[in-house]
Amino acid sequence: MKETDMSKRILITGATSGIGLETARMLLSRGHEVLLHGRSASKLASAKQSLNIQLTGTELKTYAADLSRLSEVESLAAAVSEQHGVIDILINNAGVFTVSSPVTEDGLDVRFMVNTIAPWLLTQRLLPTLNRNGRVINLSSAAQAPVDLGALAGTPRLDDSQAYAQSKLALTMWSRHLALELGNDGPAIIAVNPGSFLGSKMVKEAYGADGKDLAIGARILTRAALGEEFANATGMYFDNDSERFAPPIWMALMPANARKSSRRLNQYCRQLLTTRRPVSLNKVRSSRTVAHMRAAPIPF
């Protein structure tokens, strides 16, 4: 991978364990400044301690925020913006699969909130700090399924696998839509499937298996953040299982309606964040299902 020699300031969400922590370790070893986000202050402290041995006189900044809460996503964005004038790269890595309670305090589905809405809101709020040469890397998945706007708002209730797959397709959809919206005036927005069955806590909880080496995911996120091959990849989806850029599932199966579906999803997110509560579906000019395609669930 050919990359720039200039040090980058990189914010990674969900960086206290798994792929996020390994990516932080890899980026620090290459001399980049890493900002760590985590939900738990104690886990952030442990992650910071484990990474501090790689630092050479640089203070590792950490930010605690529960991404299932709209107010805390806003606070995270405000804190990062206030303390750092420029962010070169945002890696939206945080995600959930299994949850004890599927509904947030805002009345939203937790999986959609953390996996789809929180990265959308954080990206929107940090856009002023990201210049046109910056990058936003969104962790998608090989598991993608039709997105139901009702489920996004918490009704109907979905099981973990359904919610995860829908939320990851929704993330991939808004990634492409925002990339087209920004064009050359904003950072590159890239969705990446880091690899199936990597050995994260999420995989272990979902499948009871150790999974594959986390370094597989960390390496592709590092490439996506820094490599020249991704410099002009805005709006694209990289599948690390096949090691190539590939059309997102809904783009391949319904190219005529893909852009409209993405626009409707983004409209819903904007209305949701304006009202600060689940939006009545009759107020959104879209069908209940925003991506009509058939795809068997594929393990992440």
C-alpha positions in Angstrom: 0.0 0.0 0.0 1.4 3.4 -1.0 0.4 6.1 1.4 1.2 9.7 2.3 4.1 10.3 4.7 2.2 13.2 6.4 0.7 12.5 9.8 -3.1 12.3 9.9 -5.5 13.0 12.7 -7.9 10.1 12.8 -11.1 9.6 14.9 -12.1 6.0 15.4 -15.5 5.1 17.0 -15.8 1.9 19.0 -12.0 1.8 19.5 -11.8 0.1 22.9 -11.7 -3.4 21.5 -11.9 -5.5 18.4 -11.2 -4.1 15.0 -11.3 -0.6 16.3 -8.6 -1.1 18.8 -6.4 -3.1 16.4 -6.8 -0.4 13.8 -5.8 2.3 16.3 -2.7 0.3 17.2 -1.8 -0.1 13.5 -2.3 3.6 12.8 -0.3 4.7 15.8 2.6 2.5 14.8 2.7 4.4 11.5 3.0 7.7 13.3 -0.6 9.0 13.0 -2.6 10.9 15.6 -5.5 8.8 16.8 -8.6 10.0 18.7 -10.3 7.1 20.5 -14.0 6.9 21.1 -15.7 4.4 23.4 -18.9 4.0 25.3 -17.3 3.2 28.6 -14.8 5.5 30.3 -13.1 2.6 32.1 -12.7 0.7 28.8 -11.3 3.8 27.2 -8.8 4.1 30.0 -7.7 0.5 29.5 -7.4 0.9 25.7 -5.4 4.1 26.2 -3.0 2.3 28.6 -2.5 -0.6 26.2 -1.7 1.9 23.4 0.4 4.4 25.3 3.6 2.3 24.9 3.5 3.2 21.2 3.3 6.9 21.8 6.4 9.2 21.8 5.4 12.2 23.8 1.9 12.6 22.2 -1.2 12.7 24.4 -3.7 10.1 23.3 -7.1 11.8 23.3 -10.2 9.8 24.3 -13.9 10.5 24.1 -16.7 8.7 25.9 -20.2 8.7 24.4 -23.1 6.3 24.2 -23.9 6.2 20.5 -27.4 4.8 21.2 -28.3 8.3 22.5 -28.8 11.2 20.1 -27.7 13.7 22.7 -24.4 12.0 23.3 -23.6 11.7 19.6 -24.1 15.5 19.4 -21.9 16.0 22.5 -19.2 13.8 21.0 -19.2 15.8 17.7 -19.1 19.1 19.6 -16.2 18.0 21.8 -14.1 16.8 18.9 -14.9 19.9 16.8 -14.0 22.2 19.7 -10.7 20.5 20.5 -9.5 19.9 17.0 -9.8 22.3 14.1 -9.3 19.6 11.5 -10.0 15.9 11.3 -8.4 14.2 8.4 -10.2 10.9 8.7 -13.3 9.6 10.5 -13.7 5.8 10.9 -17.2 4.9 11.9 -16.4 1.6 13.3 -18.7 1.3 16.3 -21.5 -1.3 15.9 -23.8 -3.6 17.8 -25.4 -6.9 17.1 -26.8 -8.5 20.3 -28.6 -6.1 22.7 -30.4 -6.7 26.0 -33.1 -4.1 25.2 -33.8 -3.2 21.5 -35.3 0.2 22.1 -33.3 3.4 22.9 -34.4 6.2 25.2 -35.4 8.1 22.1 -37.7 5.3 21.0 -35.5 4.0 18.2 -34.1 0.5 17.5 -30.7 0.3 19.2 -29.1 -1.6 16.3 -30.2 1.1 13.7 -29.3 3.9 16.1 -25.7 2.7 16.7 -25.0 1.2 13.3 -26.8 3.6 11.0 -28.1 6.9 12.5 -25.2 7.7 14.9 -22.5 7.5 12.2 -24.8 9.5 9.9 -25.2 12.2 12.5 -21.6 12.2 13.6 -20.4 12.5 10.0 -22.9 15.4 9.3 -21.7 17.3 12.4 -18.0 16.8 11.6 -18.2 17.7 7.9 -17.0 21.3 8.7 -13.8 19.8 10.2 -13.2 17.4 7.2 -11.6 19.0 4.2 -12.1 17.8 0.6 -9.0 15.6 0.9 -10.4 13.9 4.0 -12.1 10.5 4.2 -15.0 9.0 6.1 -14.7 5.2 6.3 -18.0 3.4 7.3 -17.9 -0.2 8.5 -20.5 -2.0 6.4 -20.9 -5.8 6.3 -21.4 -8.7 4.0 -24.7 -9.1 5.9 -27.2 -6.8 4.2 -31.0 -7.0 3.9 -34.0 -4.9 2.8 -34.4 -1.8 4.9 -37.7 -1.2 6.5 -38.2 2.4 7.7 -40.7 1.3 10.3 -38.1 -0.9 11.9 -35.6 2.0 11.7 -38.0 3.8 14.0 -38.6 0.8 16.3 -41.7 -0.7 14.8 -41.9 -3.6 14.0 -39.3 -5.1 16.3 -36.7 -7.2 14.6 -34.4 -9.9 15.8 -30.7 -9.3 16.1 -29.8 -10.8 12.7 -32.5 -8.9 10.8 -31.8 -5.6 12.5 -28.0 -5.9 12.0 -28.3 -6.8 8.3 -30.8 -4.0 7.6 -28.8 -1.4 9.5 -25.6 -2.3 7.6 -27.4 -1.9 4.2 -28.8 1.4 5.4 -25.3 2.6 6.3 -24.0 1.6 2.9 -27.0 3.4 1.2 -26.4 6.7 3.0 -22.7 6.5 2.4 -23.2 6.5 -1.4 -26.0 9.1 -1.2 -23.8 11.5 0.8 -20.9 11.0 -1.5 -23.0 11.9 -4.5 -24.4 14.9 -2.6 -21.0 16.3 -1.6 -19.3 15.5 -4.9 -15.8 17.2 -5.0 -16.7 19.6 -2.3 -16.4 17.2 0.6 -14.4 14.2 2.0 -14.5 10.8 0.3 -17.3 8.7 1.8 -16.4 5.0 1.6 -18.2 1.9 2.9 -16.1 -1.1 3.7 -16.9 -4.7 4.6 -13.8 -5.5 6.8 -14.2 -9.2 6.4 -16.5 -12.0 7.4 -16.3 -13.7 10.8 -13.5 -11.7 12.2 -12.7 -12.4 15.9 -14.5 -9.5 17.5 -16.6 -9.5 20.6 -19.6 -9.1 18.4 -18.9 -12.3 16.5 -18.1 -14.2 19.6 -21.4 -13.2 21.2 -23.5 -13.8 18.1 -21.9 -17.1 17.0 -19.9 -18.5 20.0 -16.8 -18.7 17.8 -13.4 -17.1 18.0 -13.4 -15.9 14.5 -10.5 -14.9 12.2 -7.6 -12.6 12.9 -8.7 -9.1 13.7 -5.7 -7.8 11.8 -7.5 -8.6 8.6 -10.0 -5.9 9.4 -7.4 -3.5 10.8 -5.3 -3.8 7.6 -8.1 -3.0 5.3 -9.3 0.0 7.4 -5.8 1.3 7.4 -5.6 1.0 3.6 -9.0 2.6 3.2 -7.9 5.5 5.5 -4.5 6.1 4.0 -4.0 4.2 0.7 -3.9 5.9 -2.6 -6.2 3.3 -4.1 -9.0 4.7 -2.0 -8.3 8.4 -2.7 -10.9 8.6 -5.5 -13.3 5.9 -4.2 -16.0 8.2 -2.8 -19.4 6.5 -2.9 -17.9 3.1 -3.5 -18.2 -0.1 -1.5 -15.2 -2.3 -0.8 -15.7 -6.0 0.0 -12.7 -7.3 1.8 -13.9 -10.9 1.4 -13.5 -10.7 -2.4 -10.7 -8.0 -2.0 -12.3 -5.7 -4.5 -14.6 -2.8 -5.0 -18.0 -4.2 -5.6 -21.5 -2.8 -6.3 -23.6 -2.8 -3.0 -26.2 -5.5 -3.1 -29.1 -3.1 -3.7 -27.2 -1.2 -6.4 -26.6 -4.4 -8.3 -30.1 -5.7 -8.2 -32.1 -2.5 -8.7 -29.9 0.1 -10.3 -32.8 2.2 -11.5 -34.2 2.9 -8.0 -31.0 2.8 -5.9 -30.4 6.5 -5.8 -34.0 7.3 -5.0 -34.0 4.8 -2.2 -30.9 6.3 -0.7 -32.3 9.8 -0.9 -35.5 8.7 0.9 -33.4 7.1 3.7 -31.4 10.3 4.1 -34.6 12.3 4.2 -35.9 10.1 6.9 -32.7 10.6 9.0 -32.9 14.3 8.6 -36.5 14.4 9.7 -35.8 12.1 12.6 -33.0 14.4 13.9 -35.1 17.5 13.4 -38.0 16.1 15.5 -35.8 14.2 17.9 -38.3 11.4 18.0 -39.4 8.6 15.6 -41.0 10.2 12.6 -44.5 9.3 11.4 -44.0 7.3 8.2 -46.7 9.2 6.5 -44.5 12.3 6.8 -41.8 10.7 4.7 -42.3 10.6 1.0 -41.2 7.1 0.5 -42.6 3.6 0.6 -42.3 1.7 3.8 -39.5 -0.5 2.4 -36.7 1.7 0.9 -34.7 -1.2 -0.6 -36.7 -3.9 -2.4 -34.3 -6.7 -3.1 -33.7 -10.3 -2.1 -30.5 -11.3 -0.5 -29.8 -14.2 1.8 -28.2 -13.0 5.1 -24.4 -13.4 4.8 -22.4 -13.7 8.1 -20.3 -10.6 8.8 
